[in-house]
């Protein structure tokens, strides 16, 4: 085997020259069979699934080029909704929410049907721009089209909460709980709403349930400005899993030291 045969590169085009031996006969070296080029891994790699969209080997891939097609060029057509949505998602991940929104807005409704993936991305773009009221309007499109989808109601509740519509957010999150009673983040957001409404019993009830479903949410009691006032509340601590007793165990010690 010639040196470098394992690199996968195509052999050079120069053919071995003929060698002449003394005498009337000539001997031609046998032609070397062409070595096939192994296909590039990049060309066969599929794009990661994004919002239910999966790339194909002929799609533009990260780190690679579009696979060329033989024959006459195909007529240029408008980008498909799948490619447009994927491009918008890439822009959103780069922090270019306005550009992503411009691409995704025409995809919200096509032929009278709501595209749930496009709605979710558009609402995220609007939220990133601080337009929570418009984001909630887009969320409602998804909720109306797919009322049994808990994610749509969670998104609606989140955007209404940040838009200042606590009653609307409460209704949306309660609807989401009815559809998916084991999502910890929904109870966490219900606790935040209760805190803004001044309902301590509901704050404790919802936050305790959130921690039961997802223990690491307990750290948010110290991080979230709406819930921080309840961090050292004895009723809250007494209800949390593994919480401290309601009574201070050092009370007698402090009394003797005073």
C-alpha positions as CSV (number, residue, x, y, z in Angstrom):
1,X,0.0,0.0,0.0
2,X,1.5,3.5,-0.9
3,X,2.3,5.9,1.9
4,X,-0.6,8.0,3.0
5,X,-3.2,5.4,1.9
6,X,-5.1,5.8,5.1
7,X,-5.8,9.5,4.8
8,X,-8.8,9.0,2.5
9,X,-7.3,11.4,-0.1
10,X,-7.6,10.7,-3.7
11,X,-4.3,9.5,-5.3
12,X,-2.5,12.0,-7.5
13,X,-3.3,12.2,-11.2
14,X,0.3,11.5,-12.4
15,X,0.5,8.0,-13.7
16,X,3.7,5.9,-13.3
17,X,5.9,6.4,-16.3
18,X,6.7,3.4,-18.5
19,X,10.0,1.6,-17.8
20,X,12.0,0.2,-20.6
21,X,13.9,-3.0,-20.2
22,X,16.8,-4.0,-22.5
23,X,15.4,-6.2,-25.3
24,X,12.6,-6.2,-27.7
25,X,9.8,-6.5,-25.2
26,X,8.3,-3.7,-23.2
27,X,6.7,-4.0,-19.8
28,X,4.1,-1.6,-18.7
29,X,3.4,-1.4,-15.0
30,X,-0.1,-2.4,-14.1
31,X,-2.5,0.5,-13.6
32,X,-3.4,1.1,-10.0
33,X,-7.1,0.7,-9.4
34,X,-8.8,4.0,-8.5
35,X,-9.2,4.5,-4.7
36,X,-12.7,5.7,-3.7
37,X,-12.9,8.7,-1.5
38,X,-14.7,8.0,1.8
39,X,-17.7,10.1,2.4
40,X,-17.3,13.0,4.8
41,X,-18.8,12.6,8.2
42,X,-20.0,16.1,8.0
43,X,-22.1,15.4,4.9
44,X,-24.0,12.6,6.6
45,X,-24.6,14.3,9.9
46,X,-28.1,15.3,10.6
47,X,-29.0,18.6,12.2
48,X,-30.2,18.4,15.8
49,X,-34.0,18.3,16.1
50,X,-35.2,21.8,16.9
51,X,-38.8,22.5,17.6
52,X,-39.7,19.2,15.9
53,X,-37.6,19.9,12.8
54,X,-34.9,17.6,11.8
55,X,-32.3,18.3,9.1
56,X,-31.5,16.0,6.2
57,X,-28.2,15.2,4.5
58,X,-29.0,17.7,1.8
59,X,-29.6,20.5,4.2
60,X,-27.0,23.2,5.0
61,X,-25.1,21.7,7.9
62,X,-22.9,23.3,10.5
63,X,-19.3,23.0,9.4
64,X,-20.2,21.6,5.9
65,X,-21.6,22.7,2.6
66,X,-24.8,21.9,0.8
67,X,-24.6,18.6,-1.1
68,X,-24.4,19.5,-4.8
69,X,-27.0,18.1,-7.1
70,X,-26.3,16.8,-10.6
71,X,-28.3,17.8,-13.6
72,X,-30.0,21.1,-14.4
73,X,-30.5,23.6,-11.7
74,X,-33.9,23.4,-10.0
75,X,-36.1,26.5,-10.1
76,X,-35.7,28.8,-7.1
77,X,-38.6,28.5,-4.6
78,X,-39.5,30.2,-1.4
79,X,-38.0,28.8,1.8
80,X,-40.1,26.1,3.4
81,X,-41.7,26.7,6.8
82,X,-39.3,24.1,8.3
83,X,-36.2,25.8,7.0
84,X,-37.5,29.3,7.9
85,X,-38.3,28.1,11.5
86,X,-34.9,26.5,11.9
87,X,-33.1,29.6,10.7
88,X,-35.2,31.8,13.1
89,X,-34.3,29.5,16.0
90,X,-30.6,29.8,15.2
91,X,-30.9,33.6,15.2
92,X,-32.8,33.5,18.5
93,X,-30.0,31.4,20.1
94,X,-27.5,34.1,18.9
95,X,-29.5,36.8,20.7
96,X,-30.9,38.2,17.4
97,X,-34.6,38.1,18.5
98,X,-35.8,40.8,16.2
99,X,-34.4,39.1,13.1
100,X,-35.8,35.8,14.3
101,X,-39.2,37.3,14.8
102,X,-39.3,38.8,11.3
103,X,-38.7,35.3,9.9
104,X,-41.2,33.5,12.2
105,X,-44.2,35.9,12.1
106,X,-45.3,34.8,8.6
107,X,-45.3,31.2,9.8
108,X,-47.7,31.6,12.7
109,X,-50.7,30.7,10.6
110,X,-50.6,29.1,7.2
111,X,-53.7,28.0,5.3
112,X,-55.8,28.6,8.4
113,X,-53.8,26.3,10.6
114,X,-51.7,27.5,13.6
115,X,-48.1,26.3,13.8
116,X,-47.4,25.6,17.4
117,X,-43.7,25.6,17.0
118,X,-43.7,29.0,15.3
119,X,-46.0,30.3,18.0
120,X,-43.7,29.1,20.8
121,X,-40.6,30.7,19.1
122,X,-42.4,34.0,18.3
123,X,-43.6,34.3,21.9
124,X,-40.1,33.7,23.1
125,X,-38.7,36.4,20.8
126,X,-41.3,38.9,21.9
127,X,-40.6,38.1,25.5
128,X,-36.9,38.6,24.9
129,X,-37.7,42.0,23.6
130,X,-39.9,42.8,26.7
131,X,-43.2,42.8,24.8
132,X,-45.0,40.4,27.1
133,X,-48.5,41.6,26.1
134,X,-47.9,40.7,22.5
135,X,-46.2,37.5,23.5
136,X,-49.4,36.5,25.4
137,X,-51.5,37.3,22.3
138,X,-49.4,34.8,20.4
139,X,-49.6,32.3,23.2
140,X,-53.4,32.5,23.0
141,X,-53.3,31.4,19.4
142,X,-51.6,28.2,20.5
143,X,-54.0,27.7,23.4
144,X,-57.0,28.2,21.2
145,X,-55.6,25.8,18.5
146,X,-54.4,23.2,21.0
147,X,-56.3,23.6,24.3
148,X,-55.0,20.3,25.7
149,X,-51.4,21.3,25.4
150,X,-50.1,22.3,28.9
151,X,-47.0,24.1,27.5
152,X,-49.2,26.6,25.7
153,X,-51.0,27.5,29.0
154,X,-47.7,27.7,30.9
155,X,-46.3,30.0,28.3
156,X,-49.4,32.2,28.4
157,X,-49.3,32.3,32.2
158,X,-45.6,33.3,32.2
159,X,-46.1,36.1,29.7
160,X,-49.3,37.4,31.4
161,X,-47.4,37.4,34.8
162,X,-44.6,39.5,33.3
163,X,-47.2,41.8,31.6
164,X,-48.7,42.5,35.0
165,X,-52.0,40.6,34.5
166,X,-52.0,38.5,37.6
167,X,-55.6,37.3,37.3
168,X,-55.0,36.1,33.8
169,X,-51.7,34.5,34.7
170,X,-53.4,32.7,37.6
171,X,-56.1,31.4,35.4
172,X,-53.6,30.1,32.8
173,X,-51.4,28.4,35.3
174,X,-54.4,26.7,37.0
175,X,-55.5,25.5,33.6
176,X,-52.0,24.1,33.1
177,X,-52.0,22.3,36.4
178,X,-55.3,20.6,35.5
179,X,-53.6,19.3,32.3
180,X,-50.2,18.4,33.8
181,X,-50.3,18.2,37.6
182,X,-46.7,17.1,38.0
183,X,-44.8,20.0,36.5
184,X,-42.9,21.7,39.3
185,X,-42.4,25.0,37.5
186,X,-46.2,25.6,37.3
187,X,-46.5,25.4,41.1
188,X,-43.5,27.6,41.5
189,X,-45.1,30.3,39.3
190,X,-48.4,29.9,41.2
191,X,-46.5,30.6,44.4
192,X,-45.0,33.8,42.9
193,X,-48.5,35.0,41.9
194,X,-49.8,34.3,45.4
195,X,-47.0,36.3,46.8
196,X,-47.8,39.3,44.8
197,X,-51.5,38.9,45.7
198,X,-50.5,38.7,49.4
199,X,-52.0,35.2,49.9
200,X,-49.4,33.6,52.3
201,X,-51.2,30.3,52.6
202,X,-51.3,29.8,48.9
203,X,-47.6,30.8,48.6
204,X,-46.7,28.0,51.1
205,X,-49.0,25.5,49.5
206,X,-47.8,26.0,46.0
207,X,-44.1,26.4,46.8
208,X,-44.0,23.3,49.0
209,X,-45.6,21.3,46.2
210,X,-43.0,22.6,43.7
211,X,-40.2,21.5,46.0
212,X,-41.7,18.1,46.5
213,X,-41.7,17.6,42.7
214,X,-38.3,19.3,42.1
215,X,-36.2,19.6,45.3
216,X,-33.6,22.0,43.8
217,X,-36.3,24.7,43.5
218,X,-35.9,25.2,47.2
219,X,-32.9,27.4,46.4
220,X,-35.2,29.8,44.6
221,X,-36.7,30.8,47.9
222,X,-33.6,32.8,48.5
223,X,-33.2,34.0,44.9
224,X,-36.7,35.1,43.8
225,X,-37.6,38.6,44.9
226,X,-41.3,37.6,45.3
227,X,-40.6,34.6,47.5
228,X,-37.6,35.9,49.4
229,X,-39.7,37.4,52.2
230,X,-40.9,33.8,53.0
231,X,-37.3,32.4,53.3
232,X,-37.3,32.4,57.1
233,X,-41.0,32.2,57.7
234,X,-41.5,29.5,60.3
235,X,-44.7,28.3,58.7
236,X,-42.9,27.9,55.3
237,X,-39.9,26.1,56.9
238,X,-42.1,23.8,58.9
239,X,-43.9,22.7,55.7
240,X,-40.9,22.2,53.4
241,X,-39.6,18.7,53.1
242,X,-36.8,18.3,55.6
243,X,-37.5,21.7,56.9
244,X,-36.5,23.0,60.3
245,X,-38.9,22.8,63.3
246,X,-41.3,25.6,63.8
247,X,-39.8,26.4,67.2
248,X,-36.2,27.7,67.4
249,X,-34.0,25.0,69.0
250,X,-31.7,27.7,70.3
251,X,-34.4,29.7,71.9
252,X,-33.5,28.5,75.5
253,X,-29.8,29.1,74.8
254,X,-30.4,32.7,73.7
255,X,-32.6,33.3,76.7
256,X,-29.9,32.2,79.2
257,X,-27.3,34.4,77.4
258,X,-29.4,37.6,77.5
